């Protein structure tokens, strides 16, 4: 397993902190169980964000570029 990059750590950590703060501030809860559930969900979201930013393996080919349609003569090109 490759080591996480700085972008993965930073974006995952930022996601966790912002999610916890926003959910707790918007809900106004004081329940310990709800706070714990929010923290666990935020950690899962942070891991998902960090995983989404993983680098591509060098041997994996990128998606092929989209094919452009063949050019067809237009009606105005016949009347020249």
C-alpha positions in Angstrom: 0.0 0.0 0.0 1.5 3.3 -1.0 2.0 6.1 1.5 -0.7 8.8 1.5 0.2 12.0 -0.2 0.0 15.4 1.4 -3.1 16.3 -0.7 -4.9 13.2 0.5 -4.1 13.9 4.2 -5.0 17.6 3.9 -8.3 17.1 2.1 -9.4 14.2 4.2 -8.6 16.0 7.4 -10.3 19.2 6.2 -13.4 17.1 5.3 -13.5 15.5 8.7 -13.2 18.8 10.6 -15.7 20.8 8.5 -18.2 17.9 8.5 -18.1 17.6 12.3 -18.3 21.3 12.9 -21.1 22.0 10.4 -23.3 19.1 11.5 -22.9 19.8 15.2 -23.5 23.5 14.7 -26.5 23.1 12.5 -28.1 20.4 14.6 -27.4 22.0 17.9 -27.2 18.7 19.6 -25.7 18.0 23.0 -26.3 14.3 23.0 -23.0 12.3 23.4 -24.4 9.5 21.2 -25.2 11.9 18.3 -21.8 13.6 18.6 -20.1 10.2 18.4 -22.1 9.1 15.4 -21.3 12.4 13.7 -17.6 12.0 14.3 -17.6 8.4 13.0 -19.5 9.5 9.8 -17.1 12.4 9.3 -14.1 10.0 9.6 -15.7 7.7 7.1 -16.3 10.6 4.7 -12.7 11.8 5.2 -11.3 8.4 4.4 -13.5 8.3 1.3 -12.2 11.7 0.1 -8.6 10.6 0.8 -9.2 7.4 -1.1 -10.7 9.2 -4.1 -7.5 11.3 -4.4 -5.2 8.3 -4.6 -2.6 8.5 -7.4 -3.1 6.4 -10.5 -0.7 3.5 -11.0 1.8 4.2 -13.8 0.9 1.0 -15.7 -2.8 1.7 -15.9 -3.8 3.3 -19.2 -5.9 6.4 -19.1 -9.3 6.5 -20.8 -9.0 7.0 -24.5 -9.9 10.5 -25.8 -13.3 10.8 -27.3 -13.6 10.2 -31.1 -14.6 13.1 -33.1 -17.2 12.5 -35.8 -15.9 12.5 -39.4 -16.4 15.8 -41.1 -19.1 15.8 -43.7 -19.5 18.4 -46.4 -22.2 20.9 -45.7 -24.8 22.3 -48.1 -22.9 25.6 -48.4 -19.7 23.8 -49.5 -21.4 22.3 -52.6 -22.4 25.8 -53.8 -18.9 27.3 -54.0 
